[in-house]
Amino acid sequence: MPKPKSNFNMQARTFILSDLPAVDERRKEERVTVDPFFTLPGDGTWNACIGRQGDELHYLDGYIEAAWELADAVLQKNMLGKRDTLVLPILYNARHAVELLLKFVMNQLVRCGALAHGHQANHDLQGHYDLLVSANIGDEKLREGLRLLEPFIASLTRIDEDGQELRYHLNRDGEISLKGESLANIAVIRASLKDLSSIVETLKNRTIDFVDERHGQAYTDRCSRTDLMAITAMLPPLAEWTTDAFTAAKADIKKRFGLGSRHFSEALNVIKANRQMRGMLGEETSLDSLIDAKAVRAIEEWRKLHPPRDPTEEPAVINGADITLKELLEDFRVRREVMSVLDSELTSDDVAELEALYYLGRDDYLPELFDDTVARIKLKQAAEQDLREQIRHLADKTNLLMCLQTGARKAGRLALAKQLEGM
C-alpha cells in the first residue's frame, strides 16, 4: 500500500534540510537570533514608542483607532471577502477600548479622591460602568459622558459579557461564542464607531481636566470647578443677590445640577472665595503688594521698548546688517533708562506678583493657585538674588501687556484689567 502523499513530502523536506551546505549555518543562526517583531532597522521612520517610551493612553487611543481604521478600510477597499473575519477584531477592539476607558476614568477618580474605591480587576464592562454611574460624580460633563456611553455598554455586554466571546470560537463553557447572533453589518458598526470615538475622546479629556482642576481646591462634593464656573455665569452680580433675579437663577441652578439647598450654599461659598469667579460677579480681589498704579507704570515704561504697531500690518523683518551703530546706541540708552526706572519703582514683591499675573494670563494656570505661584517666585528670588535680571526678563516679553490684562482679570483685579486696555 503506498504511503500517503503528505508523509512523502515530510520525508523529502527532512532530506533536503539535512543536505544544506555548511555555508548556510550562519544564515540559520541569524534567523534564530534576530527578533522578528522588535528588531530596529537603520531607518527609524516607522519606529513606534512602546513600553517605557509609551504612554498609558496609547492603549486606549490605539484600540479605538484600530477599530475605526479597520472598519473603514473594509468599506473603503470593498473587502467583501473579509467581512466575516475582520468583523471580530473590529468589535473586539471597540470593546477593549471601552473597557480601558472605564478603567482609566475610574482609576483617575480614585487617585484624586473623587471616588472612594475602584472595581474588581476583571473584564466586566457593566460592573465598571454601574459603579461609575452610581457614584454620581460631582461633574456635569462626566455624568453626561457616561450617559451617552450607556447604549454601547449595553450592546457590548449583551454579546460579550466577560471579554471572551469576541476572542475565541468557544467560550469558557465550551459553547459557541456569539451563539445568539447571526449577522452584524460593518457599515452600521463603522457609523456607531464614529459616535463611540467621540464619546471616548470627550470622556478621556474631561477626566484629565477634572483631575487637574482639583489641584486648586475650587470644588465641592457635588460640583467640579467647571460646574462652579457655569453656575457663576448663571448668577447675577454679587450686589444683586437679594433680588428676584438671584431667586430665579438659584432655582435654575439647583434644577440643572441636581443640588439641594445645602449643596447650593456650599457652591456659593466657594464661588465667593475664588478670585476668578468673584471677579465674574463684579467683585474685586486685592493683591498683597502690587497696586494698580505700579502695574500701569510698568507697562508705560515697557511701551518704550515695545511701541504699539498696526495690527493690520505684517511684522517687519529686520536684517541685522541694516542696523546702524546710532540705532544700537539709542536702543541701549532707552533700555538702560527703562530698567533704571523699573528697578527703582518696583519692589521684589511687586515683581513677584507682576510675574505671577503674566504667567496666569499666558499659561492659564488655575487662578486659585495665584498665591502659591507668587510664593514660589519669591523663593526663586531669594535663591538667585538678581531682581534686575527678573525685571529684564519681563520687560523683554512682547506679549507682557496682553498677558497682564488676561491675568489681572482672572485674578480678580478688574480695575487693573480695565486700565490696561488700549495701552
C-alpha positions as CSV (number, residue, x, y, z in Angstrom):
1,M,0.0,0.0,0.0
2,P,1.6,3.4,-1.0
3,K,2.4,5.8,1.8
4,P,0.3,9.0,2.0
5,K,1.5,11.9,-0.1
6,S,1.9,14.1,3.0
7,N,4.3,11.6,4.6
8,F,6.4,11.5,1.4
9,N,6.6,15.3,1.4
10,M,7.7,15.4,5.1
11,Q,10.4,12.8,4.4
12,A,11.6,14.8,1.3
13,R,11.7,18.0,3.3
14,T,13.8,16.3,6.0
15,F,16.2,15.0,3.4
16,I,16.6,18.5,1.8
17,L,17.3,20.2,5.2
18,S,19.8,17.6,6.2
19,D,21.7,18.2,2.9
20,L,22.0,22.0,3.4
21,P,25.6,23.1,2.8
22,A,27.7,24.3,5.8
23,V,27.9,27.8,4.5
24,D,24.2,28.3,5.3
25,E,24.8,27.6,9.0
26,R,25.4,31.3,9.7
27,R,22.2,32.3,8.0
28,K,20.2,29.8,10.0
29,E,21.8,31.2,13.2
30,E,20.8,34.8,12.2
31,R,17.2,33.7,11.7
32,V,17.2,32.4,15.3
33,T,18.8,35.4,17.0
34,V,17.1,38.3,15.1
35,D,13.8,39.2,16.8
36,P,11.1,39.1,14.2
37,F,9.0,41.8,15.8
38,F,11.3,44.1,17.7
39,T,14.4,44.4,15.6
40,L,15.0,48.0,14.7
41,P,16.3,48.9,11.2
42,G,18.6,51.7,10.3
43,D,15.7,53.8,9.1
44,G,13.6,54.9,12.1
45,T,10.7,56.4,10.2
46,W,8.3,53.8,11.4
47,N,9.7,53.3,14.9
48,A,6.8,53.3,17.4
49,C,7.2,54.3,21.1
50,I,6.1,51.5,23.4
51,G,6.9,50.3,27.0
52,R,9.0,52.9,28.9
53,Q,8.7,55.3,26.0
54,G,5.0,54.8,25.6
55,D,2.0,56.2,27.5
56,E,-1.0,54.7,29.3
57,L,-3.4,56.5,26.9
58,H,-1.7,54.9,23.9
59,Y,-3.5,51.7,24.7
60,L,-6.9,53.4,24.9
61,D,-6.4,55.6,21.8
62,G,-4.9,52.7,19.9
63,Y,-7.7,50.2,20.3
64,I,-10.5,52.7,19.4
65,E,-8.4,53.9,16.5
66,A,-7.8,50.4,15.3
67,A,-11.5,49.5,15.4
68,W,-12.4,52.6,13.3
69,E,-9.5,52.2,10.8
70,L,-10.2,48.6,10.2
71,A,-14.0,49.1,9.8
72,D,-13.3,52.0,7.5
73,A,-10.8,50.0,5.4
74,V,-13.2,47.1,4.9
75,L,-15.7,49.5,3.4
76,Q,-13.3,51.8,1.5
77,K,-11.5,48.9,-0.1
78,N,-14.7,47.0,-0.7
79,M,-13.2,43.9,1.1
80,L,-16.4,41.8,0.8
81,G,-14.5,38.6,1.2
82,K,-13.1,39.6,4.6
83,R,-16.3,40.8,6.2
84,D,-16.8,37.6,8.3
85,T,-13.2,37.6,9.6
86,L,-12.5,41.2,10.2
87,V,-15.8,42.0,12.0
88,L,-14.5,40.1,15.0
89,P,-11.3,42.1,15.7
90,I,-13.3,45.3,14.9
91,L,-15.8,44.6,17.6
92,Y,-13.2,43.3,20.0
93,N,-11.0,46.4,19.6
94,A,-14.1,48.5,20.3
95,R,-15.0,46.5,23.4
96,H,-11.5,46.6,24.7
97,A,-11.3,50.4,24.1
98,V,-14.5,50.9,26.2
99,E,-13.1,48.7,28.9
100,L,-9.8,50.6,29.0
101,L,-11.8,53.9,29.1
102,L,-13.9,52.8,32.1
103,K,-10.8,51.7,34.0
104,F,-8.9,54.9,33.1
105,V,-11.7,57.1,34.3
106,M,-12.2,55.0,37.5
107,N,-8.5,54.9,38.4
108,Q,-8.1,58.6,37.9
109,L,-11.1,59.4,40.0
110,V,-9.9,57.1,42.8
111,R,-6.4,58.7,42.8
112,C,-7.8,62.2,43.1
113,G,-10.2,61.3,45.8
114,A,-13.4,61.8,43.9
115,L,-14.3,58.1,44.0
116,A,-13.9,56.0,47.2
117,H,-12.8,52.8,45.5
118,G,-12.5,51.1,42.2
119,H,-13.9,47.9,40.7
120,Q,-12.5,44.3,40.9
121,A,-9.9,43.8,38.3
122,N,-11.8,41.9,35.6
123,H,-13.4,42.4,32.2
124,D,-16.9,43.2,33.4
125,L,-18.0,46.3,31.4
126,Q,-21.4,46.6,33.1
127,G,-19.9,46.3,36.6
128,H,-17.4,49.0,36.0
129,Y,-20.0,51.2,34.3
130,D,-22.6,50.8,37.0
131,L,-20.0,51.7,39.7
132,L,-19.2,55.0,38.0
133,V,-22.8,55.9,37.4
134,S,-23.9,55.0,40.9
135,A,-21.1,57.2,42.3
136,N,-22.9,60.2,40.8
137,I,-19.7,62.1,40.4
138,G,-19.9,65.8,41.1
139,D,-19.3,66.9,37.5
140,E,-22.0,67.6,34.9
141,K,-19.8,66.7,31.9
142,L,-18.6,63.4,33.3
143,R,-22.2,62.3,34.1
144,E,-23.3,63.3,30.6
145,G,-20.5,61.4,29.0
146,L,-21.3,58.3,30.9
147,R,-25.0,58.7,29.9
148,L,-24.0,58.8,26.3
149,L,-21.9,55.7,26.7
150,E,-24.7,53.6,28.1
151,P,-26.0,52.2,24.8
152,F,-22.6,50.9,23.8
153,I,-22.1,49.3,27.3
154,A,-25.5,47.5,26.9
155,S,-24.7,46.3,23.4
156,L,-21.2,45.0,24.1
157,T,-22.2,43.4,27.4
158,R,-25.1,41.6,25.7
159,I,-22.9,39.9,23.2
160,D,-19.7,39.6,25.2
161,E,-20.2,39.8,29.0
162,D,-16.7,38.8,30.1
163,G,-14.4,39.7,27.1
164,Q,-14.1,36.2,25.8
165,E,-16.8,35.8,23.1
166,L,-15.1,38.1,20.6
167,R,-11.7,36.5,21.1
168,Y,-12.5,32.7,21.0
169,H,-14.7,30.5,18.9
170,L,-15.7,28.6,22.1
171,N,-16.4,30.3,25.4
172,R,-15.4,29.1,28.8
173,D,-18.5,26.8,29.0
174,G,-17.4,25.1,25.7
175,E,-20.3,26.7,23.8
176,I,-20.1,28.5,20.5
177,S,-19.4,32.2,21.1
178,L,-21.9,34.8,20.0
179,K,-24.5,32.0,19.6
180,G,-27.3,34.5,20.0
181,E,-26.2,36.4,16.9
182,S,-26.1,35.6,13.2
183,L,-25.2,38.8,11.4
184,A,-23.5,42.2,12.0
185,N,-23.3,45.0,9.5
186,I,-19.9,46.6,9.2
187,A,-21.4,49.8,7.7
188,V,-23.6,50.2,10.8
189,I,-20.7,49.3,13.1
190,R,-18.5,52.0,11.4
191,A,-21.1,54.6,11.9
192,S,-21.5,53.7,15.5
193,L,-17.7,53.7,16.0
194,K,-17.6,57.3,14.9
195,D,-20.0,58.2,17.7
196,L,-18.2,56.0,20.2
197,S,-14.8,57.5,19.3
198,S,-16.2,61.0,20.0
199,I,-17.6,59.9,23.4
200,V,-14.4,58.1,24.3
201,E,-12.3,61.2,23.5
202,T,-14.6,63.5,25.3
203,L,-14.7,61.4,28.5
204,K,-11.0,60.8,28.4
205,N,-10.2,64.5,28.1
206,R,-12.8,65.6,30.6
207,T,-11.3,63.1,33.2
208,I,-7.9,64.6,32.7
209,D,-9.2,68.2,33.1
210,F,-11.3,67.2,36.1
211,V,-8.3,65.8,37.9
212,D,-6.2,68.9,37.1
213,E,-8.9,71.2,38.3
214,R,-8.9,69.6,41.8
215,H,-5.4,70.8,42.4
216,G,-6.8,74.3,43.1
217,Q,-9.4,73.0,45.7
218,A,-12.2,75.0,44.0
219,Y,-14.9,72.4,44.1
220,T,-17.5,70.8,46.3
221,D,-18.7,67.3,46.7
222,R,-21.4,67.9,44.2
223,C,-19.8,70.5,41.8
224,S,-16.5,70.4,40.0
225,R,-14.6,73.6,39.2
226,T,-16.1,73.6,35.7
227,D,-19.6,73.3,37.2
228,L,-18.9,76.2,39.6
229,M,-17.8,78.3,36.6
230,A,-21.0,77.5,34.8
231,I,-23.0,78.3,38.0
232,T,-21.2,81.6,38.3
233,A,-22.1,82.5,34.7
234,M,-25.8,81.9,35.6
235,L,-25.8,84.1,38.7
236,P,-26.5,87.9,38.7
237,P,-23.7,90.2,40.1
238,L,-23.0,89.8,43.7
239,A,-24.6,93.1,44.5
240,E,-27.9,91.8,43.3
241,W,-28.1,88.6,45.3
242,T,-31.0,89.9,47.3
243,T,-33.2,90.4,44.2
244,D,-35.7,88.3,42.4
245,A,-33.0,87.7,39.7
246,F,-31.0,85.7,42.2
247,T,-34.0,83.7,43.3
248,A,-34.8,82.8,39.7
249,A,-31.1,81.9,39.0
250,K,-31.0,79.8,42.2
251,A,-34.0,77.7,41.0
252,D,-32.5,77.1,37.6
253,I,-29.1,76.2,39.0
254,K,-30.5,73.7,41.6
255,K,-32.6,72.0,38.9
256,R,-29.8,71.8,36.3
257,F,-27.1,70.4,38.7
258,G,-29.4,68.5,40.9
259,L,-28.4,70.5,44.0
260,G,-30.2,70.7,47.4
261,S,-30.1,73.8,49.4
262,R,-27.0,72.8,51.4
263,H,-25.1,71.9,48.3
264,F,-26.1,75.1,46.6
265,S,-24.9,77.1,49.6
266,E,-21.6,75.2,49.6
267,A,-21.2,76.1,45.9
268,L,-21.8,79.8,46.6
269,N,-19.2,79.8,49.4
270,V,-16.5,78.5,47.1
271,I,-17.5,80.9,44.3
272,K,-17.4,84.0,46.6
273,A,-13.9,83.0,47.8
274,N,-12.5,82.4,44.3
275,R,-10.6,85.2,42.6
276,Q,-11.8,84.4,39.1
277,M,-15.4,83.6,40.0
278,R,-15.8,86.5,42.3
279,G,-14.5,88.7,39.5
280,M,-17.1,87.3,37.1
281,L,-19.7,88.6,39.7
282,G,-18.2,92.1,39.5
283,E,-16.2,92.0,42.8
284,E,-12.5,92.9,43.1
285,T,-9.9,90.8,44.9
286,S,-6.8,92.7,46.1
287,L,-3.1,91.7,45.7
288,D,-0.8,91.8,48.7
289,S,1.8,94.2,47.2
290,L,1.3,95.3,43.6
291,I,-1.0,98.2,43.3
292,D,-2.7,99.1,40.0
293,A,-0.7,102.3,39.6
294,K,2.6,100.4,39.7
295,A,1.4,97.9,37.2
296,V,0.3,100.6,34.9
297,R,3.6,102.5,35.4
298,A,5.5,99.3,34.5
299,I,3.6,99.0,31.2
300,E,4.2,102.6,30.4
301,E,7.9,102.0,30.6
302,W,7.6,98.7,28.8
303,R,5.9,100.5,25.9
304,K,9.1,102.5,25.3
305,L,10.8,99.2,24.4
306,H,7.7,97.8,22.5
307,P,5.8,100.6,20.8
308,P,2.3,99.6,19.5
309,R,2.1,98.6,15.9
310,D,-0.7,98.5,13.4
311,P,-2.4,95.1,13.9
312,T,-3.3,95.0,10.2
313,E,0.4,95.1,9.1
314,E,2.7,92.1,9.0
315,P,5.6,92.2,11.5
316,A,8.7,93.8,9.9
317,V,11.6,91.5,9.1
318,I,14.8,93.2,10.4
319,N,18.1,92.4,8.8
320,G,20.9,92.7,11.4
321,A,23.3,94.1,8.8
322,D,21.0,97.1,8.2
323,I,21.1,98.2,11.9
324,T,23.3,101.2,12.3
325,L,25.6,101.9,15.3
326,K,23.5,105.0,16.1
327,E,20.3,102.9,16.3
328,L,22.1,100.4,18.6
329,L,23.3,103.1,20.9
330,E,19.8,104.6,21.1
331,D,18.2,101.3,21.8
332,F,20.8,100.7,24.6
333,R,20.1,104.2,26.1
334,V,16.3,103.6,26.1
335,R,16.7,100.1,27.6
336,R,19.0,101.4,30.3
337,E,16.6,104.2,31.3
338,V,13.6,101.8,31.4
339,M,15.5,99.3,33.5
340,S,16.6,102.1,35.9
341,V,13.0,103.3,36.4
342,L,11.6,99.8,36.9
343,D,14.4,98.8,39.2
344,S,13.8,101.9,41.4
345,E,10.0,101.8,41.5
346,L,9.2,98.1,41.8
347,T,9.9,96.1,45.0
348,S,10.7,92.4,44.8
349,D,7.2,91.6,46.0
350,D,5.8,93.8,43.2
351,V,7.9,92.0,40.6
352,A,6.8,88.6,42.0
353,E,3.1,89.4,41.7
354,L,3.7,91.0,38.3
355,E,5.4,87.8,37.0
356,A,2.6,85.7,38.6
357,L,0.0,87.8,36.8
358,Y,1.9,87.5,33.5
359,Y,2.0,83.7,33.7
360,L,-1.6,83.5,34.8
361,G,-2.5,85.2,31.6
362,R,-0.1,83.3,29.4
363,D,-0.1,79.7,30.8
364,D,-3.7,79.7,32.1
365,Y,-2.9,78.0,35.4
366,L,-5.7,77.9,37.9
367,P,-6.3,81.4,39.4
368,E,-6.8,79.9,42.9
369,L,-3.1,78.9,42.7
370,F,-2.0,82.5,42.2
371,D,-0.8,83.0,45.8
372,D,1.1,79.7,45.7
373,T,2.7,80.9,42.4
374,V,3.8,84.1,44.0
375,A,5.3,82.2,46.9
376,R,7.3,80.0,44.6
377,I,8.6,83.1,42.7
378,K,9.7,84.7,45.9
379,L,11.6,81.5,46.8
380,K,13.4,81.7,43.5
381,Q,14.1,85.4,44.1
382,A,15.7,84.6,47.4
383,A,17.9,81.9,45.8
384,E,19.0,83.9,42.8
385,Q,19.3,87.4,44.3
386,D,19.1,89.0,40.9
387,L,15.9,91.2,40.8
388,R,17.2,93.3,37.9
389,E,17.5,90.2,35.7
390,Q,13.9,89.2,36.7
391,I,12.7,92.6,35.7
392,R,14.7,92.4,32.4
393,H,13.1,89.0,31.7
394,L,9.6,90.6,32.0
395,A,10.5,93.7,30.1
396,D,11.6,91.7,27.1
397,K,8.2,90.0,26.8
398,T,6.5,91.3,23.7
399,N,3.2,89.9,25.0
400,L,3.5,91.3,28.5
401,L,0.6,93.7,28.2
402,M,-1.8,91.2,26.7
403,C,-1.0,88.5,29.3
404,L,-1.2,91.0,32.2
405,Q,-4.7,92.0,31.1
406,T,-5.8,88.4,31.0
407,G,-4.0,87.6,34.2
408,A,-5.5,90.6,36.1
409,R,-9.0,89.7,35.0
410,K,-8.6,86.1,36.2
411,A,-7.0,87.2,39.5
412,G,-10.0,89.4,40.2
413,R,-8.2,92.7,39.5
414,L,-11.0,94.1,37.3
415,A,-10.0,97.7,37.6
416,L,-6.4,96.9,36.6
417,A,-7.5,94.9,33.6
418,K,-9.7,97.9,32.6
419,Q,-6.8,100.4,32.9
420,L,-4.6,98.2,30.8
421,E,-7.0,98.2,27.9
422,G,-5.7,100.2,24.9
423,M,-2.3,100.9,26.4
